Amino acid sequence: MNASTMKTLGVALALLVSAFAGYRYAAALYTADISAMRADYAARAAQLEETYRAKERESAEALSAAWDARDRALSDAVDLRGDLERVRREGADLRRRLSATKPGACDACRAKLAGCVGLLEEGAGLLAEGAALSQRIAADKDALAKMK
């Protein structure tokens, strides 16, 4: 083998070794970059998960508070039913008193009074039904508004 061939082989071998060393160096840098990116991604994912868990807790607490407010409003509606029953009992009592009176000259007044008592009972029933419906709708609306 002559000297120029040896030099050419030496230069080629040196280029090959330097290319391989450069590749290994670049691979080491890429590996370090990739591991840094993974660590950054893991830290960001943990931070986002923590943020979302906090929002989830807040939403759960808001939902719980809204349901409690709705339940309180519905219990108020139950209290109105008690008032309705009182008005109905008073109406029934007035009817008994009216029927216990002796027939006489005020039969027309008695008939009108009986009609008024009937209308009063019907109105009280409708009023209680409307109030219960209104409270239920308001309670549901408030519960939904608090969730947002």
VONU-543800 format. One record per residue: residue number from 1; residue in one letter; x, y, z of N, C-alpha, C in turn. Coordinates in steps of 0.02 Angstrom, whole numbers, m for minus. Example, Ala and Ser with C-alpha at 12.3 -4.5 7.8 and 13.67 -1.06 7.14 Angstrom:
! VONU-543800
+-----+-----+--------+--------+--------+--------+--------+--------+--------+--------+--------+
!   n ! res !     nx !     ny !     nz !    cax !    cay !    caz !     cx !     cy !     cz !
+-----+-----+--------+--------+--------+--------+--------+--------+--------+--------+--------+
!   1 !   A !    660 !   m284 !    390 !    615 !   m225 !    390 !    660 !   m165 !    390 !
!   2 !   S !    642 !   m112 !    354 !    684 !    m53 !    357 !    645 !      2 !    394 !
+-----+-----+--------+--------+--------+--------+--------+--------+--------+--------+--------+
This chain:
! VONU-543800
+-----+-----+--------+--------+--------+--------+--------+--------+--------+--------+--------+
!   n ! res !     nx !     ny !     nz !    cax !    cay !    caz !     cx !     cy !     cz !
+-----+-----+--------+--------+--------+--------+--------+--------+--------+--------+--------+
!   1 !   M !     41 !    m58 !      0 !      0 !      0 !      0 !     44 !     62 !      0 !
!   2 !   N !     26 !    106 !    m40 !     69 !    164 !    m44 !     45 !    217 !      6 !
!   3 !   A !     84 !    270 !     11 !     73 !    321 !     62 !     11 !    362 !     48 !
!   4 !   S !     m4 !    376 !    m15 !    m64 !    417 !    m30 !   m128 !    378 !    m15 !
!   5 !   T !   m127 !    314 !    m26 !   m186 !    273 !    m10 !   m195 !    271 !     65 !
!   6 !   M !   m139 !    266 !    100 !   m142 !    265 !    173 !   m168 !    331 !    200 !
!   7 !   K !   m147 !    385 !    169 !   m171 !    450 !    191 !   m245 !    456 !    177 !
!   8 !   T !   m266 !    433 !    119 !   m337 !    436 !    101 !   m378 !    394 !    149 !
!   9 !   L !   m353 !    334 !    163 !   m389 !    291 !    211 !   m388 !    322 !    281 !
!  10 !   G !   m334 !    354 !    299 !   m329 !    387 !    364 !   m377 !    445 !    369 !
!  11 !   V !   m381 !    484 !    316 !   m428 !    541 !    315 !   m500 !    515 !    317 !
!  12 !   A !   m513 !    463 !    278 !   m581 !    435 !    277 !   m599 !    407 !    345 !
!  13 !   L !   m551 !    372 !    376 !   m562 !    345 !    443 !   m572 !    401 !    494 !
!  14 !   A !   m534 !    454 !    488 !   m541 !    511 !    534 !   m609 !    544 !    524 !
!  15 !   L !   m630 !    551 !    460 !   m697 !    579 !    447 !   m752 !    534 !    475 !
!  16 !   L !   m743 !    470 !    467 !   m793 !    422 !    492 !   m796 !    425 !    568 !
!  17 !   V !   m739 !    427 !    601 !   m738 !    430 !    674 !   m767 !    496 !    698 !
!  18 !   S !   m750 !    551 !    664 !   m777 !    615 !    686 !   m852 !    619 !    673 !
!  19 !   A !   m876 !    589 !    618 !   m949 !    588 !    605 !   m984 !    547 !    658 !
!  20 !   F !   m955 !    489 !    675 !   m985 !    447 !    726 !   m984 !    482 !    794 !
!  21 !   A !   m929 !    516 !    811 !   m925 !    552 !    874 !   m975 !    610 !    874 !
!  22 !   G !   m981 !    644 !    817 !  m1030 !    699 !    813 !  m1101 !    673 !    821 !
!  23 !   Y !  m1115 !    615 !    791 !  m1182 !    585 !    798 !  m1195 !    567 !    871 !
!  24 !   R !  m1146 !    538 !    904 !  m1154 !    519 !    974 !  m1164 !    581 !   1018 !
!  25 !   Y !  m1128 !    634 !   1003 !  m1134 !    696 !   1041 !  m1204 !    726 !   1030 !
!  26 !   A !  m1228 !    727 !    968 !  m1294 !    754 !    953 !  m1348 !    711 !    986 !
!  27 !   A !  m1338 !    645 !    984 !  m1387 !    600 !   1016 !  m1390 !    612 !   1091 !
!  28 !   A !  m1333 !    625 !   1121 !  m1332 !    640 !   1193 !  m1369 !    706 !   1207 !
!  29 !   L !  m1359 !    755 !   1163 !  m1394 !    819 !   1172 !  m1470 !    810 !   1163 !
!  30 !   Y !  m1489 !    772 !   1112 !  m1561 !    759 !   1100 !  m1592 !    721 !   1158 !
!  31 !   T !  m1555 !    673 !   1184 !  m1580 !    635 !   1241 !  m1590 !    681 !   1302 !
!  32 !   A !  m1544 !    725 !   1312 !  m1551 !    772 !   1368 !  m1610 !    819 !   1356 !
!  33 !   D !  m1618 !    842 !   1294 !  m1675 !    885 !   1278 !  m1741 !    848 !   1287 !
!  34 !   I !  m1744 !    787 !   1265 !  m1805 !    747 !   1271 !  m1822 !    735 !   1344 !
!  35 !   S !  m1772 !    719 !   1384 !  m1786 !    707 !   1456 !  m1808 !    772 !   1490 !
!  36 !   A !  m1780 !    829 !   1469 !  m1801 !    893 !   1497 !  m1873 !    909 !   1476 !
!  37 !   M !  m1889 !    894 !   1413 !  m1958 !    905 !   1390 !  m2007 !    860 !   1427 !
!  38 !   R !  m1988 !    798 !   1438 !  m2032 !    752 !   1476 !  m2043 !    777 !   1547 !
!  39 !   A !  m1990 !    800 !   1579 !  m1997 !    826 !   1647 !  m2041 !    888 !   1648 !
!  40 !   D !  m2032 !    932 !   1598 !  m2074 !    992 !   1594 !  m2147 !    973 !   1581 !
!  41 !   Y !  m2158 !    925 !   1537 !  m2226 !    902 !   1523 !  m2258 !    872 !   1585 !
!  42 !   A !  m2220 !    831 !   1622 !  m2247 !    801 !   1683 !  m2265 !    855 !   1735 !
!  43 !   A !  m2222 !    905 !   1741 !  m2236 !    960 !   1789 !  m2298 !    999 !   1768 !
!  44 !   R !  m2304 !   1013 !   1704 !  m2363 !   1050 !   1680 !  m2426 !   1008 !   1687 !
!  45 !   A !  m2421 !    944 !   1673 !  m2480 !    900 !   1680 !  m2502 !    897 !   1753 !
!  46 !   A !  m2454 !    892 !   1799 !  m2472 !    891 !   1870 !  m2504 !    956 !   1891 !
!  47 !   Q !  m2477 !   1012 !   1866 !  m2505 !   1078 !   1883 !  m2577 !   1084 !   1855 !
!  48 !   L !  m2587 !   1063 !   1793 !  m2654 !   1066 !   1764 !  m2702 !   1020 !   1801 !
!  49 !   E !  m2679 !    961 !   1819 !  m2722 !    915 !   1856 !  m2743 !    945 !   1923 !
!  50 !   E !  m2695 !    977 !   1956 !  m2711 !   1010 !   2020 !  m2762 !   1066 !   2010 !
!  51 !   T !  m2753 !   1105 !   1957 !  m2800 !   1159 !   1942 !  m2870 !   1131 !   1928 !
!  52 !   Y !  m2872 !   1079 !   1887 !  m2938 !   1050 !   1871 !  m2970 !   1017 !   1931 !
!  53 !   R !  m2931 !    987 !   1974 !  m2959 !    957 !   2036 !  m2989 !   1012 !   2080 !
!  54 !   A !  m2955 !   1069 !   2084 !  m2981 !   1125 !   2124 !  m3047 !   1150 !   2094 !
!  55 !   K !  m3049 !   1156 !   2028 !  m3111 !   1178 !   1996 !  m3167 !   1126 !   2006 !
!  56 !   E !  m3148 !   1063 !   2004 !  m3197 !   1010 !   2015 !  m3225 !   1014 !   2087 !
!  57 !   R !  m3182 !   1026 !   2135 !  m3205 !   1033 !   2205 !  m3252 !   1093 !   2211 !
!  58 !   E !  m3233 !   1149 !   2180 !  m3275 !   1209 !   2183 !  m3344 !   1196 !   2151 !
!  59 !   S !  m3344 !   1161 !   2095 !  m3407 !   1145 !   2062 !  m3450 !   1099 !   2105 !
!  60 !   A !  m3418 !   1050 !   2136 !  m3455 !   1004 !   2180 !  m3485 !   1042 !   2240 !
!  61 !   E !  m3446 !   1088 !   2268 !  m3471 !   1127 !   2324 !  m3528 !   1173 !   2302 !
!  62 !   A !  m3522 !   1203 !   2244 !  m3576 !   1246 !   2218 !  m3639 !   1205 !   2205 !
!  63 !   L !  m3631 !   1146 !   2178 !  m3689 !   1103 !   2165 !  m3722 !   1083 !   2231 !
!  64 !   S !  m3682 !   1066 !   2280 !  m3709 !   1047 !   2345 !  m3746 !   1106 !   2377 !
!  65 !   A !  m3718 !   1165 !   2373 !  m3751 !   1224 !   2401 !  m3816 !   1239 !   2364 !
!  66 !   A !  m3815 !   1230 !   2299 !  m3876 !   1242 !   2259 !  m3930 !   1192 !   2278 !
!  67 !   W !  m3912 !   1129 !   2287 !  m3962 !   1079 !   2307 !  m3989 !   1095 !   2376 !
!  68 !   D !  m3946 !   1117 !   2421 !  m3969 !   1135 !   2489 !  m4019 !   1193 !   2486 !
!  69 !   A !  m4003 !   1243 !   2445 !  m4049 !   1300 !   2438 !  m4115 !   1278 !   2408 !
!  70 !   R !  m4112 !   1234 !   2359 !  m4173 !   1208 !   2328 !  m4214 !   1169 !   2379 !
!  71 !   D !  m4181 !   1128 !   2419 !  m4218 !   1089 !   2470 !  m4250 !   1135 !   2522 !
!  72 !   R !  m4215 !   1189 !   2540 !  m4245 !   1237 !   2588 !  m4306 !   1270 !   2558 !
!  73 !   A !  m4301 !   1288 !   2494 !  m4359 !   1320 !   2461 !  m4418 !   1272 !   2456 !
!  74 !   L !  m4404 !   1209 !   2443 !  m4458 !   1160 !   2440 !  m4488 !   1148 !   2509 !
!  75 !   S !  m4448 !   1152 !   2561 !  m4476 !   1144 !   2628 !  m4521 !   1204 !   2646 !
!  76 !   D !  m4504 !   1263 !   2620 !  m4548 !   1321 !   2629 !  m4615 !   1309 !   2594 !
!  77 !   A !  m4613 !   1276 !   2537 !  m4675 !   1260 !   2502 !  m4718 !   1212 !   2544 !
!  78 !   V !  m4687 !   1167 !   2579 !  m4724 !   1121 !   2623 !  m4758 !   1161 !   2678 !
!  79 !   D !  m4724 !   1213 !   2703 !  m4754 !   1255 !   2755 !  m4817 !   1290 !   2728 !
!  80 !   L !  m4816 !   1309 !   2665 !  m4875 !   1339 !   2634 !  m4933 !   1290 !   2631 !
!  81 !   R !  m4918 !   1227 !   2622 !  m4971 !   1177 !   2621 !  m5007 !   1174 !   2689 !
!  82 !   G !  m4969 !   1184 !   2742 !  m5000 !   1186 !   2809 !  m5049 !   1244 !   2814 !
!  83 !   D !  m5029 !   1302 !   2786 !  m5075 !   1359 !   2787 !  m5137 !   1344 !   2746 !
!  84 !   L !  m5129 !   1310 !   2690 !  m5186 !   1292 !   2649 !  m5234 !   1246 !   2687 !
!  85 !   E !  m5206 !   1198 !   2722 !  m5249 !   1153 !   2761 !  m5287 !   1192 !   2815 !
!  86 !   R !  m5255 !   1242 !   2845 !  m5289 !   1283 !   2895 !  m5347 !   1320 !   2864 !
!  87 !   V !  m5337 !   1350 !   2804 !  m5391 !   1386 !   2771 !  m5447 !   1338 !   2752 !
!  88 !   R !  m5430 !   1278 !   2730 !  m5482 !   1228 !   2713 !  m5522 !   1208 !   2775 !
!  89 !   R !  m5488 !   1199 !   2831 !  m5524 !   1181 !   2893 !  m5571 !   1237 !   2914 !
!  90 !   E !  m5547 !   1299 !   2908 !  m5589 !   1356 !   2925 !  m5649 !   1360 !   2878 !
!  91 !   G !  m5640 !   1345 !   2814 !  m5695 !   1345 !   2766 !  m5746 !   1291 !   2783 !
!  92 !   A !  m5721 !   1232 !   2801 !  m5766 !   1177 !   2820 !  m5804 !   1196 !   2884 !
!  93 !   D !  m5769 !   1228 !   2930 !  m5802 !   1250 !   2992 !  m5857 !   1301 !   2977 !
!  94 !   L !  m5843 !   1348 !   2931 !  m5895 !   1397 !   2912 !  m5954 !   1363 !   2878 !
!  95 !   R !  m5942 !   1313 !   2838 !  m5997 !   1276 !   2807 !  m6040 !   1241 !   2859 !
!  96 !   R !  m6008 !   1210 !   2907 !  m6046 !   1176 !   2961 !  m6089 !   1227 !   2999 !
!  97 !   R !  m6059 !   1284 !   3014 !  m6097 !   1335 !   3050 !  m6155 !   1361 !   3007 !
!  98 !   L !  m6142 !   1368 !   2943 !  m6194 !   1392 !   2898 !  m6251 !   1342 !   2892 !
!  99 !   S !  m6234 !   1279 !   2888 !  m6287 !   1229 !   2881 !  m6323 !   1218 !   2948 !
! 100 !   A !  m6292 !   1237 !   3003 !  m6324 !   1229 !   3068 !  m6375 !   1284 !   3083 !
! 101 !   T !  m6373 !   1339 !   3046 !  m6421 !   1393 !   3058 !  m6489 !   1373 !   3031 !
! 102 !   K !  m6540 !   1402 !   3061 !  m6609 !   1386 !   3042 !  m6626 !   1420 !   2976 !
! 103 !   P !  m6665 !   1385 !   2935 !  m6687 !   1417 !   2873 !  m6733 !   1475 !   2890 !
! 104 !   G !  m6728 !   1524 !   2849 !  m6770 !   1582 !   2864 !  m6766 !   1632 !   2808 !
! 105 !   A !  m6771 !   1695 !   2828 !  m6775 !   1749 !   2779 !  m6709 !   1761 !   2743 !
! 106 !   C !  m6654 !   1739 !   2771 !  m6589 !   1754 !   2740 !  m6562 !   1695 !   2702 !
! 107 !   D !  m6606 !   1657 !   2669 !  m6583 !   1600 !   2629 !  m6540 !   1623 !   2570 !
! 108 !   A !  m6556 !   1679 !   2540 !  m6517 !   1705 !   2484 !  m6447 !   1724 !   2508 !
! 109 !   C !  m6444 !   1756 !   2567 !  m6378 !   1774 !   2595 !  m6338 !   1711 !   2611 !
! 110 !   R !  m6373 !   1661 !   2637 !  m6340 !   1598 !   2654 !  m6311 !   1565 !   2591 !
! 111 !   A !  m6349 !   1565 !   2538 !  m6326 !   1535 !   2475 !  m6265 !   1573 !   2448 !
! 112 !   K !  m6269 !   1640 !   2450 !  m6212 !   1680 !   2427 !  m6151 !   1668 !   2471 !
! 113 !   L !  m6161 !   1664 !   2536 !  m6106 !   1651 !   2582 !  m6075 !   1582 !   2570 !
! 114 !   A !  m6119 !   1533 !   2557 !  m6093 !   1465 !   2542 !  m6052 !   1467 !   2478 !
! 115 !   G !  m6075 !   1504 !   2428 !  m6037 !   1510 !   2366 !  m5970 !   1544 !   2378 !
! 116 !   C !  m5971 !   1596 !   2420 !  m5908 !   1631 !   2436 !  m5859 !   1586 !   2472 !
! 117 !   V !  m5885 !   1546 !   2518 !  m5841 !   1499 !   2555 !  m5811 !   1449 !   2506 !
! 118 !   G !  m5852 !   1424 !   2460 !  m5827 !   1377 !   2409 !  m5773 !   1408 !   2366 !
! 119 !   L !  m5786 !   1470 !   2344 !  m5737 !   1505 !   2304 !  m5673 !   1518 !   2343 !
! 120 !   L !  m5681 !   1534 !   2407 !  m5623 !   1546 !   2450 !  m5580 !   1483 !   2456 !
! 121 !   E !  m5612 !   1426 !   2465 !  m5574 !   1364 !   2470 !  m5540 !   1347 !   2404 !
! 122 !   E !  m5576 !   1356 !   2349 !  m5547 !   1342 !   2283 !  m5488 !   1390 !   2269 !
! 123 !   G !  m5498 !   1454 !   2286 !  m5444 !   1503 !   2277 !  m5384 !   1487 !   2319 !
! 124 !   A !  m5396 !   1465 !   2381 !  m5340 !   1447 !   2425 !  m5302 !   1388 !   2396 !
! 125 !   G !  m5339 !   1340 !   2370 !  m5306 !   1282 !   2339 !  m5264 !   1301 !   2279 !
! 126 !   L !  m5293 !   1343 !   2235 !  m5256 !   1366 !   2176 !  m5196 !   1409 !   2196 !
! 127 !   L !  m5205 !   1450 !   2246 !  m5150 !   1492 !   2270 !  m5093 !   1448 !   2296 !
! 128 !   A !  m5109 !   1398 !   2335 !  m5057 !   1354 !   2362 !  m5022 !   1316 !   2306 !
! 129 !   E !  m5061 !   1293 !   2258 !  m5032 !   1257 !   2201 !  m4986 !   1303 !   2161 !
! 130 !   G !  m5008 !   1363 !   2148 !  m4967 !   1411 !   2111 !  m4905 !   1430 !   2150 !
! 131 !   A !  m4911 !   1440 !   2215 !  m4853 !   1458 !   2256 !  m4802 !   1401 !   2257 !
! 132 !   A !  m4827 !   1340 !   2263 !  m4781 !   1283 !   2264 !  m4745 !   1277 !   2197 !
! 133 !   L !  m4782 !   1285 !   2143 !  m4751 !   1282 !   2076 !  m4701 !   1338 !   2067 !
! 134 !   S !  m4720 !   1397 !   2088 !  m4675 !   1455 !   2082 !  m4611 !   1445 !   2123 !
! 135 !   Q !  m4619 !   1420 !   2183 !  m4560 !   1409 !   2225 !  m4515 !   1355 !   2196 !
! 136 !   R !  m4546 !   1303 !   2169 !  m4506 !   1249 !   2141 !  m4466 !   1275 !   2080 !
! 137 !   I !  m4498 !   1314 !   2038 !  m4464 !   1342 !   1979 !  m4409 !   1390 !   2001 !
! 138 !   A !  m4424 !   1432 !   2050 !  m4374 !   1480 !   2075 !  m4315 !   1443 !   2107 !
! 139 !   A !  m4330 !   1390 !   2144 !  m4276 !   1352 !   2175 !  m4232 !   1319 !   2123 !
! 140 !   D !  m4263 !   1290 !   2071 !  m4223 !   1259 !   2018 !  m4182 !   1311 !   1980 !
! 141 !   K !  m4213 !   1369 !   1967 !  m4177 !   1423 !   1931 !  m4118 !   1448 !   1972 !
! 142 !   D !  m4129 !   1458 !   2037 !  m4074 !   1481 !   2080 !  m4019 !   1429 !   2084 !
! 143 !   A !  m4038 !   1366 !   2087 !  m3988 !   1313 !   2090 !  m3946 !   1312 !   2026 !
! 144 !   L !  m3978 !   1320 !   1970 !  m3940 !   1322 !   1907 !  m3897 !   1384 !   1901 !
! 145 !   A !  m3923 !   1441 !   1926 !  m3885 !   1503 !   1922 !  m3823 !   1499 !   1966 !
! 146 !   K !  m3828 !   1467 !   2023 !  m3771 !   1462 !   2068 !  m3717 !   1416 !   2041 !
! 147 !   M !  m3738 !   1368 !   1999 !  m3690 !   1321 !   1970 !  m3645 !   1355 !   1919 !
! 148 !   K !  m3669 !   1406 !   1885 !  m3631 !   1440 !   1833 !  m3583 !   1486 !   1862 !
+-----+-----+--------+--------+--------+--------+--------+--------+--------+--------+--------+
